[in-house]
Amino acid sequence: MTAPSLDIVIFFVMAVVVAVGIQLYRARRAARSERTGPHDLLMKRAQAHADGSAFLAKACKEYRANRHLSARQVEAVETALERLERKKAQ
């Protein structure tokens, strides 16, 4: 093998390594964005009622920002949802 052909082989190997790395990075990033949190269903219900409650609107905004709710916040959101759903059923 001559020196120019060795350079070409090294270039193609590096290109393949970079391409595989990019694909792995994109797949990992997509998997992270699709991951659902433990309170996603609760917050979807809260989002449906957010226009009727400033508290639920604020809780939804905070959840979107950090994808986490404390146990106390979860209880408060559940209580607010029950109250609003009871009020709408009457």
Biopython code that builds the backbone (N, CA, C, O; Angstrom):
import numpy as np
from Bio.PDB.StructureBuilder import StructureBuilder

atoms = [
    (1, "MET", "N", (0.832, -1.173, 0.000)),
    (1, "MET", "CA", (0.000, 0.000, 0.000)),
    (1, "MET", "C", (0.877, 1.237, 0.000)),
    (1, "MET", "O", (1.900, 1.307, 0.681)),
    (2, "THR", "N", (0.451, 2.189, -0.771)),
    (2, "THR", "CA", (1.207, 3.435, -0.806)),
    (2, "THR", "C", (0.621, 4.413, 0.194)),
    (2, "THR", "O", (-0.475, 4.195, 0.710)),
    (3, "ALA", "N", (1.320, 5.453, 0.463)),
    (3, "ALA", "CA", (0.915, 6.428, 1.471)),
    (3, "ALA", "C", (-0.410, 7.110, 1.144)),
    (3, "ALA", "O", (-1.227, 7.249, 2.053)),
    (4, "PRO", "N", (-0.686, 7.550, -0.099)),
    (4, "PRO", "CA", (-1.978, 8.198, -0.370)),
    (4, "PRO", "C", (-3.167, 7.261, -0.153)),
    (4, "PRO", "O", (-4.200, 7.701, 0.349)),
    (5, "SER", "N", (-3.049, 5.999, -0.514)),
    (5, "SER", "CA", (-4.182, 5.089, -0.320)),
    (5, "SER", "C", (-4.406, 4.808, 1.167)),
    (5, "SER", "O", (-5.543, 4.602, 1.591)),
    (6, "LEU", "N", (-3.345, 4.798, 1.952)),
    (6, "LEU", "CA", (-3.481, 4.627, 3.395)),
    (6, "LEU", "C", (-4.216, 5.824, 3.995)),
    (6, "LEU", "O", (-5.040, 5.661, 4.894)),
    (7, "ASP", "N", (-3.922, 7.013, 3.506)),
    (7, "ASP", "CA", (-4.619, 8.213, 3.981)),
    (7, "ASP", "C", (-6.112, 8.147, 3.648)),
    (7, "ASP", "O", (-6.949, 8.561, 4.450)),
    (8, "ILE", "N", (-6.435, 7.634, 2.484)),
    (8, "ILE", "CA", (-7.835, 7.515, 2.071)),
    (8, "ILE", "C", (-8.568, 6.515, 2.960)),
    (8, "ILE", "O", (-9.705, 6.765, 3.360)),
    (9, "VAL", "N", (-7.940, 5.398, 3.273)),
    (9, "VAL", "CA", (-8.548, 4.391, 4.141)),
    (9, "VAL", "C", (-8.789, 4.982, 5.536)),
    (9, "VAL", "O", (-9.858, 4.797, 6.118)),
    (10, "ILE", "N", (-7.801, 5.682, 6.055)),
    (10, "ILE", "CA", (-7.956, 6.306, 7.370)),
    (10, "ILE", "C", (-9.090, 7.324, 7.347)),
    (10, "ILE", "O", (-9.870, 7.401, 8.296)),
    (11, "PHE", "N", (-9.190, 8.098, 6.284)),
    (11, "PHE", "CA", (-10.257, 9.090, 6.149)),
    (11, "PHE", "C", (-11.631, 8.418, 6.166)),
    (11, "PHE", "O", (-12.531, 8.874, 6.872)),
    (12, "PHE", "N", (-11.802, 7.333, 5.393)),
    (12, "PHE", "CA", (-13.098, 6.654, 5.341)),
    (12, "PHE", "C", (-13.451, 5.993, 6.668)),
    (12, "PHE", "O", (-14.615, 5.993, 7.068)),
    (13, "VAL", "N", (-12.471, 5.437, 7.344)),
    (13, "VAL", "CA", (-12.735, 4.830, 8.647)),
    (13, "VAL", "C", (-13.183, 5.905, 9.637)),
    (13, "VAL", "O", (-14.133, 5.695, 10.392)),
    (14, "MET", "N", (-12.519, 7.030, 9.637)),
    (14, "MET", "CA", (-12.906, 8.122, 10.530)),
    (14, "MET", "C", (-14.301, 8.654, 10.183)),
    (14, "MET", "O", (-15.074, 8.994, 11.079)),
    (15, "ALA", "N", (-14.618, 8.726, 8.903)),
    (15, "ALA", "CA", (-15.939, 9.185, 8.484)),
    (15, "ALA", "C", (-17.024, 8.230, 8.980)),
    (15, "ALA", "O", (-18.081, 8.677, 9.426)),
    (16, "VAL", "N", (-16.777, 6.936, 8.908)),
    (16, "VAL", "CA", (-17.741, 5.948, 9.387)),
    (16, "VAL", "C", (-17.907, 6.072, 10.904)),
    (16, "VAL", "O", (-19.028, 6.022, 11.409)),
    (17, "VAL", "N", (-16.816, 6.230, 11.620)),
    (17, "VAL", "CA", (-16.879, 6.370, 13.077)),
    (17, "VAL", "C", (-17.681, 7.609, 13.462)),
    (17, "VAL", "O", (-18.509, 7.548, 14.371)),
    (18, "VAL", "N", (-17.451, 8.709, 12.799)),
    (18, "VAL", "CA", (-18.188, 9.940, 13.091)),
    (18, "VAL", "C", (-19.672, 9.768, 12.758)),
    (18, "VAL", "O", (-20.528, 10.210, 13.525)),
    (19, "ALA", "N", (-19.986, 9.137, 11.636)),
    (19, "ALA", "CA", (-21.375, 8.933, 11.235)),
    (19, "ALA", "C", (-22.115, 8.050, 12.248)),
    (19, "ALA", "O", (-23.254, 8.343, 12.611)),
    (20, "VAL", "N", (-21.481, 6.992, 12.694)),
    (20, "VAL", "CA", (-22.106, 6.118, 13.689)),
    (20, "VAL", "C", (-22.294, 6.871, 15.007)),
    (20, "VAL", "O", (-23.325, 6.727, 15.663)),
    (21, "GLY", "N", (-21.319, 7.658, 15.386)),
    (21, "GLY", "CA", (-21.438, 8.449, 16.603)),
    (21, "GLY", "C", (-22.592, 9.425, 16.543)),
    (21, "GLY", "O", (-23.317, 9.588, 17.524)),
    (22, "ILE", "N", (-22.772, 10.074, 15.413)),
    (22, "ILE", "CA", (-23.878, 11.015, 15.239)),
    (22, "ILE", "C", (-25.214, 10.281, 15.332)),
    (22, "ILE", "O", (-26.143, 10.768, 15.975)),
    (23, "GLN", "N", (-25.317, 9.121, 14.698)),
    (23, "GLN", "CA", (-26.565, 8.361, 14.761)),
    (23, "GLN", "C", (-26.882, 7.925, 16.188)),
    (23, "GLN", "O", (-28.035, 7.997, 16.615)),
    (24, "LEU", "N", (-25.881, 7.478, 16.921)),
    (24, "LEU", "CA", (-26.099, 7.083, 18.312)),
    (24, "LEU", "C", (-26.538, 8.264, 19.162)),
    (24, "LEU", "O", (-27.431, 8.134, 20.000)),
    (25, "TYR", "N", (-25.915, 9.409, 18.950)),
    (25, "TYR", "CA", (-26.280, 10.611, 19.698)),
    (25, "TYR", "C", (-27.730, 11.006, 19.419)),
    (25, "TYR", "O", (-28.480, 11.310, 20.347)),
    (26, "ARG", "N", (-28.122, 11.004, 18.157)),
    (26, "ARG", "CA", (-29.486, 11.381, 17.796)),
    (26, "ARG", "C", (-30.505, 10.392, 18.354)),
    (26, "ARG", "O", (-31.569, 10.793, 18.826)),
    (27, "ALA", "N", (-30.180, 9.102, 18.301)),
    (27, "ALA", "CA", (-31.094, 8.090, 18.838)),
    (27, "ALA", "C", (-31.257, 8.242, 20.345)),
    (27, "ALA", "O", (-32.361, 8.105, 20.871)),
    (28, "ARG", "N", (-30.174, 8.519, 21.026)),
    (28, "ARG", "CA", (-30.227, 8.686, 22.475)),
    (28, "ARG", "C", (-31.029, 9.936, 22.844)),
    (28, "ARG", "O", (-31.826, 9.915, 23.782)),
    (29, "ARG", "N", (-30.815, 11.006, 22.111)),
    (29, "ARG", "CA", (-31.543, 12.244, 22.380)),
    (29, "ARG", "C", (-33.037, 12.056, 22.112)),
    (29, "ARG", "O", (-33.862, 12.565, 22.870)),
    (30, "ALA", "N", (-33.397, 11.342, 21.056)),
    (30, "ALA", "CA", (-34.807, 11.092, 20.755)),
    (30, "ALA", "C", (-35.450, 10.215, 21.822)),
    (30, "ALA", "O", (-36.603, 10.431, 22.195)),
    (31, "ALA", "N", (-34.709, 9.233, 22.311)),
    (31, "ALA", "CA", (-35.251, 8.364, 23.355)),
    (31, "ALA", "C", (-35.494, 9.148, 24.640)),
    (31, "ALA", "O", (-36.475, 8.895, 25.339)),
    (32, "ARG", "N", (-34.637, 10.070, 24.951)),
    (32, "ARG", "CA", (-34.819, 10.887, 26.149)),
    (32, "ARG", "C", (-36.041, 11.775, 26.028)),
    (32, "ARG", "O", (-36.780, 11.946, 26.997)),
    (33, "SER", "N", (-36.263, 12.342, 24.855)),
    (33, "SER", "CA", (-37.393, 13.257, 24.694)),
    (33, "SER", "C", (-38.727, 12.511, 24.696)),
    (33, "SER", "O", (-39.757, 13.101, 25.020)),
    (34, "GLU", "N", (-38.725, 11.232, 24.341)),
    (34, "GLU", "CA", (-39.960, 10.458, 24.314)),
    (34, "GLU", "C", (-40.281, 9.819, 25.660)),
    (34, "GLU", "O", (-41.385, 9.311, 25.862)),
    (35, "ARG", "N", (-39.333, 9.843, 26.565)),
    (35, "ARG", "CA", (-39.539, 9.219, 27.868)),
    (35, "ARG", "C", (-40.650, 9.947, 28.611)),
    (35, "ARG", "O", (-40.675, 11.177, 28.660)),
    (36, "THR", "N", (-41.549, 9.194, 29.175)),
    (36, "THR", "CA", (-42.650, 9.797, 29.907)),
    (36, "THR", "C", (-42.328, 9.817, 31.390)),
    (36, "THR", "O", (-41.702, 8.900, 31.921)),
    (37, "GLY", "N", (-42.755, 10.848, 32.025)),
    (37, "GLY", "CA", (-42.532, 10.984, 33.445)),
    (37, "GLY", "C", (-43.634, 10.290, 34.232)),
    (37, "GLY", "O", (-44.644, 9.883, 33.657)),
    (38, "PRO", "N", (-43.452, 10.151, 35.532)),
    (38, "PRO", "CA", (-44.458, 9.454, 36.335)),
    (38, "PRO", "C", (-45.767, 10.224, 36.484)),
    (38, "PRO", "O", (-46.791, 9.637, 36.832)),
    (39, "HIS", "N", (-45.747, 11.515, 36.228)),
    (39, "HIS", "CA", (-46.935, 12.330, 36.428)),
    (39, "HIS", "C", (-47.481, 12.903, 35.127)),
    (39, "HIS", "O", (-48.274, 13.844, 35.161)),
    (40, "ASP", "N", (-47.077, 12.363, 33.987)),
    (40, "ASP", "CA", (-47.518, 12.906, 32.706)),
    (40, "ASP", "C", (-49.031, 12.837, 32.524)),
    (40, "ASP", "O", (-49.635, 13.804, 32.059)),
    (41, "LEU", "N", (-49.654, 11.716, 32.882)),
    (41, "LEU", "CA", (-51.104, 11.594, 32.705)),
    (41, "LEU", "C", (-51.858, 12.577, 33.602)),
    (41, "LEU", "O", (-52.842, 13.186, 33.183)),
    (42, "LEU", "N", (-51.390, 12.720, 34.819)),
    (42, "LEU", "CA", (-52.013, 13.682, 35.733)),
    (42, "LEU", "C", (-51.913, 15.093, 35.171)),
    (42, "LEU", "O", (-52.875, 15.860, 35.222)),
    (43, "MET", "N", (-50.758, 15.428, 34.640)),
    (43, "MET", "CA", (-50.562, 16.775, 34.126)),
    (43, "MET", "C", (-51.316, 17.007, 32.818)),
    (43, "MET", "O", (-51.651, 18.148, 32.500)),
    (44, "LYS", "N", (-51.585, 15.958, 32.062)),
    (44, "LYS", "CA", (-52.427, 16.123, 30.870)),
    (44, "LYS", "C", (-53.855, 16.466, 31.286)),
    (44, "LYS", "O", (-54.505, 17.313, 30.673)),
    (45, "ARG", "N", (-54.335, 15.801, 32.333)),
    (45, "ARG", "CA", (-55.655, 16.149, 32.869)),
    (45, "ARG", "C", (-55.655, 17.576, 33.383)),
    (45, "ARG", "O", (-56.607, 18.323, 33.159)),
    (46, "ALA", "N", (-54.585, 17.957, 34.073)),
    (46, "ALA", "CA", (-54.495, 19.321, 34.611)),
    (46, "ALA", "C", (-54.453, 20.343, 33.481)),
    (46, "ALA", "O", (-55.037, 21.420, 33.601)),
    (47, "GLN", "N", (-53.778, 20.022, 32.400)),
    (47, "GLN", "CA", (-53.700, 20.939, 31.262)),
    (47, "GLN", "C", (-55.082, 21.173, 30.654)),
    (47, "GLN", "O", (-55.382, 22.271, 30.184)),
    (48, "ALA", "N", (-55.915, 20.141, 30.667)),
    (48, "ALA", "CA", (-57.265, 20.286, 30.127)),
    (48, "ALA", "C", (-58.098, 21.264, 30.955)),
    (48, "ALA", "O", (-59.009, 21.904, 30.430)),
    (49, "HIS", "N", (-57.789, 21.379, 32.242)),
    (49, "HIS", "CA", (-58.541, 22.275, 33.127)),
    (49, "HIS", "C", (-57.769, 23.539, 33.474)),
    (49, "HIS", "O", (-58.222, 24.323, 34.308)),
    (50, "ALA", "N", (-56.626, 23.752, 32.858)),
    (50, "ALA", "CA", (-55.764, 24.883, 33.221)),
    (50, "ALA", "C", (-56.422, 26.232, 32.952)),
    (50, "ALA", "O", (-56.124, 27.209, 33.639)),
    (51, "ASP", "N", (-57.305, 26.301, 31.970)),
    (51, "ASP", "CA", (-57.950, 27.583, 31.683)),
    (51, "ASP", "C", (-58.916, 28.000, 32.793)),
    (51, "ASP", "O", (-59.234, 29.182, 32.924)),
    (52, "GLY", "N", (-59.381, 27.044, 33.588)),
    (52, "GLY", "CA", (-60.310, 27.359, 34.673)),
    (52, "GLY", "C", (-59.645, 27.557, 36.016)),
    (52, "GLY", "O", (-60.311, 27.914, 36.988)),
    (53, "SER", "N", (-58.342, 27.332, 36.091)),
    (53, "SER", "CA", (-57.660, 27.442, 37.377)),
    (53, "SER", "C", (-56.252, 27.988, 37.177)),
    (53, "SER", "O", (-55.444, 27.423, 36.441)),
    (54, "ALA", "N", (-55.983, 29.089, 37.843)),
    (54, "ALA", "CA", (-54.639, 29.676, 37.758)),
    (54, "ALA", "C", (-53.605, 28.747, 38.408)),
    (54, "ALA", "O", (-52.466, 28.657, 37.950)),
    (55, "PHE", "N", (-54.016, 28.061, 39.477)),
    (55, "PHE", "CA", (-53.101, 27.123, 40.143)),
    (55, "PHE", "C", (-52.679, 26.002, 39.204)),
    (55, "PHE", "O", (-51.497, 25.669, 39.124)),
    (56, "LEU", "N", (-53.646, 25.416, 38.489)),
    (56, "LEU", "CA", (-53.312, 24.326, 37.568)),
    (56, "LEU", "C", (-52.462, 24.836, 36.407)),
    (56, "LEU", "O", (-51.566, 24.130, 35.943)),
    (57, "ALA", "N", (-52.725, 26.034, 35.939)),
    (57, "ALA", "CA", (-51.909, 26.613, 34.861)),
    (57, "ALA", "C", (-50.463, 26.766, 35.321)),
    (57, "ALA", "O", (-49.530, 26.456, 34.581)),
    (58, "LYS", "N", (-50.288, 27.251, 36.559)),
    (58, "LYS", "CA", (-48.943, 27.420, 37.105)),
    (58, "LYS", "C", (-48.256, 26.067, 37.305)),
    (58, "LYS", "O", (-47.068, 25.922, 37.015)),
    (59, "ALA", "N", (-49.002, 25.081, 37.801)),
    (59, "ALA", "CA", (-48.432, 23.749, 38.018)),
    (59, "ALA", "C", (-48.011, 23.126, 36.688)),
    (59, "ALA", "O", (-46.961, 22.488, 36.611)),
    (60, "CYS", "N", (-48.813, 23.302, 35.648)),
    (60, "CYS", "CA", (-48.461, 22.764, 34.318)),
    (60, "CYS", "C", (-47.202, 23.440, 33.784)),
    (60, "CYS", "O", (-46.332, 22.784, 33.209)),
    (61, "LYS", "N", (-47.113, 24.731, 33.974)),
    (61, "LYS", "CA", (-45.938, 25.474, 33.507)),
    (61, "LYS", "C", (-44.684, 24.995, 34.219)),
    (61, "LYS", "O", (-43.646, 24.800, 33.587)),
    (62, "GLU", "N", (-44.771, 24.805, 35.526)),
    (62, "GLU", "CA", (-43.615, 24.315, 36.286)),
    (62, "GLU", "C", (-43.234, 22.902, 35.873)),
    (62, "GLU", "O", (-42.051, 22.576, 35.775)),
    (63, "TYR", "N", (-44.239, 22.058, 35.628)),
    (63, "TYR", "CA", (-43.955, 20.678, 35.224)),
    (63, "TYR", "C", (-43.279, 20.631, 33.860)),
    (63, "TYR", "O", (-42.360, 19.841, 33.647)),
    (64, "ARG", "N", (-43.729, 21.469, 32.944)),
    (64, "ARG", "CA", (-43.070, 21.514, 31.630)),
    (64, "ARG", "C", (-41.625, 21.974, 31.760)),
    (64, "ARG", "O", (-40.760, 21.537, 31.001)),
    (65, "ALA", "N", (-41.364, 22.851, 32.715)),
    (65, "ALA", "CA", (-40.022, 23.401, 32.876)),
    (65, "ALA", "C", (-39.035, 22.379, 33.438)),
    (65, "ALA", "O", (-37.910, 22.273, 32.950)),
    (66, "ASN", "N", (-39.449, 21.625, 34.464)),
    (66, "ASN", "CA", (-38.469, 20.725, 35.088)),
    (66, "ASN", "C", (-38.882, 19.265, 35.147)),
    (66, "ASN", "O", (-38.145, 18.446, 35.697)),
    (67, "ARG", "N", (-40.047, 18.911, 34.593)),
    (67, "ARG", "CA", (-40.503, 17.520, 34.501)),
    (67, "ARG", "C", (-40.516, 16.818, 35.858)),
    (67, "ARG", "O", (-40.257, 15.617, 35.939)),
    (68, "HIS", "N", (-40.813, 17.558, 36.914)),
    (68, "HIS", "CA", (-40.840, 16.963, 38.245)),
    (68, "HIS", "C", (-41.880, 17.662, 39.105)),
    (68, "HIS", "O", (-42.050, 18.879, 39.031)),
    (69, "LEU", "N", (-42.570, 16.879, 39.920)),
    (69, "LEU", "CA", (-43.485, 17.413, 40.913)),
    (69, "LEU", "C", (-43.190, 16.733, 42.243)),
    (69, "LEU", "O", (-42.895, 15.538, 42.282)),
    (70, "SER", "N", (-43.269, 17.482, 43.317)),
    (70, "SER", "CA", (-43.098, 16.883, 44.637)),
    (70, "SER", "C", (-44.397, 16.173, 45.023)),
    (70, "SER", "O", (-45.433, 16.352, 44.383)),
    (71, "ALA", "N", (-44.320, 15.375, 46.065)),
    (71, "ALA", "CA", (-45.512, 14.649, 46.524)),
    (71, "ALA", "C", (-46.603, 15.622, 46.953)),
    (71, "ALA", "O", (-47.786, 15.383, 46.713)),
    (72, "ARG", "N", (-46.206, 16.702, 47.578)),
    (72, "ARG", "CA", (-47.171, 17.716, 48.011)),
    (72, "ARG", "C", (-47.854, 18.371, 46.804)),
    (72, "ARG", "O", (-49.062, 18.608, 46.831)),
    (73, "GLN", "N", (-47.092, 18.662, 45.756)),
    (73, "GLN", "CA", (-47.672, 19.261, 44.549)),
    (73, "GLN", "C", (-48.631, 18.292, 43.870)),
    (73, "GLN", "O", (-49.684, 18.700, 43.379)),
    (74, "VAL", "N", (-48.270, 17.011, 43.839)),
    (74, "VAL", "CA", (-49.145, 16.010, 43.221)),
    (74, "VAL", "C", (-50.476, 15.961, 43.959)),
    (74, "VAL", "O", (-51.532, 15.932, 43.327)),
    (75, "GLU", "N", (-50.438, 15.952, 45.284)),
    (75, "GLU", "CA", (-51.679, 15.933, 46.072)),
    (75, "GLU", "C", (-52.511, 17.182, 45.817)),
    (75, "GLU", "O", (-53.733, 17.100, 45.691)),
    (76, "ALA", "N", (-51.861, 18.329, 45.740)),
    (76, "ALA", "CA", (-52.588, 19.578, 45.504)),
    (76, "ALA", "C", (-53.224, 19.592, 44.119)),
    (76, "ALA", "O", (-54.357, 20.047, 43.963)),
    (77, "VAL", "N", (-52.515, 19.104, 43.125)),
    (77, "VAL", "CA", (-53.065, 19.056, 41.763)),
    (77, "VAL", "C", (-54.236, 18.082, 41.710)),
    (77, "VAL", "O", (-55.260, 18.385, 41.100)),
    (78, "GLU", "N", (-54.100, 16.910, 42.342)),
    (78, "GLU", "CA", (-55.201, 15.947, 42.359)),
    (78, "GLU", "C", (-56.435, 16.527, 43.032)),
    (78, "GLU", "O", (-57.553, 16.345, 42.548)),
    (79, "THR", "N", (-56.238, 17.224, 44.142)),
    (79, "THR", "CA", (-57.353, 17.844, 44.857)),
    (79, "THR", "C", (-58.026, 18.906, 43.991)),
    (79, "THR", "O", (-59.253, 18.969, 43.916)),
    (80, "ALA", "N", (-57.228, 19.725, 43.349)),
    (80, "ALA", "CA", (-57.791, 20.773, 42.477)),
    (80, "ALA", "C", (-58.543, 20.162, 41.304)),
    (80, "ALA", "O", (-59.604, 20.657, 40.924)),
    (81, "LEU", "N", (-58.012, 19.103, 40.732)),
    (81, "LEU", "CA", (-58.697, 18.443, 39.615)),
    (81, "LEU", "C", (-60.025, 17.838, 40.062)),
    (81, "LEU", "O", (-61.036, 17.967, 39.372)),
    (82, "GLU", "N", (-60.017, 17.181, 41.212)),
    (82, "GLU", "CA", (-61.261, 16.601, 41.717)),
    (82, "GLU", "C", (-62.310, 17.680, 41.940)),
    (82, "GLU", "O", (-63.480, 17.508, 41.598)),
    (83, "ARG", "N", (-61.877, 18.791, 42.516)),
    (83, "ARG", "CA", (-62.790, 19.895, 42.790)),
    (83, "ARG", "C", (-63.368, 20.460, 41.491)),
    (83, "ARG", "O", (-64.575, 20.680, 41.395)),
    (84, "LEU", "N", (-62.518, 20.695, 40.499)),
    (84, "LEU", "CA", (-62.991, 21.248, 39.220)),
    (84, "LEU", "C", (-63.893, 20.256, 38.479)),
    (84, "LEU", "O", (-64.913, 20.644, 37.910)),
    (85, "GLU", "N", (-63.513, 18.980, 38.489)),
    (85, "GLU", "CA", (-64.318, 17.986, 37.780)),
    (85, "GLU", "C", (-65.678, 17.805, 38.462)),
    (85, "GLU", "O", (-66.691, 17.599, 37.793)),
    (86, "ARG", "N", (-65.692, 17.882, 39.797)),
    (86, "ARG", "CA", (-66.955, 17.799, 40.525)),
    (86, "ARG", "C", (-67.829, 19.000, 40.184)),
    (86, "ARG", "O", (-69.039, 18.862, 40.000)),
    (87, "LYS", "N", (-67.218, 20.170, 40.100)),
    (87, "LYS", "CA", (-67.968, 21.396, 39.808)),
    (87, "LYS", "C", (-68.534, 21.334, 38.400)),
    (87, "LYS", "O", (-69.664, 21.769, 38.176)),
    (88, "LYS", "N", (-67.785, 20.809, 37.455)),
    (88, "LYS", "CA", (-68.278, 20.728, 36.069)),
    (88, "LYS", "C", (-69.351, 19.661, 35.921)),
    (88, "LYS", "O", (-70.205, 19.773, 35.042)),
    (89, "ALA", "N", (-69.331, 18.625, 36.761)),
    (89, "ALA", "CA", (-70.329, 17.554, 36.667)),
    (89, "ALA", "C", (-71.685, 18.022, 37.184)),
    (89, "ALA", "O", (-72.718, 17.480, 36.791)),
    (90, "GLN", "N", (-71.689, 19.011, 38.050)),
    (90, "GLN", "CA", (-72.952, 19.480, 38.626)),
    (90, "GLN", "C", (-73.681, 20.416, 37.734)),
    (90, "GLN", "O", (-74.760, 20.891, 38.087)),
]
sb = StructureBuilder()
sb.init_structure("model")
sb.init_model(0)
sb.init_chain("A")
sb.init_seg("    ")
for serial, (resi, resn, name, xyz) in enumerate(atoms, 1):
    if name == "N":
        sb.init_residue(resn, " ", resi, " ")
    sb.init_atom(name, np.array(xyz, "f"), 0.0, 1.0, " ", f" {name:<3s}", serial, name[0])
structure = sb.get_structure()
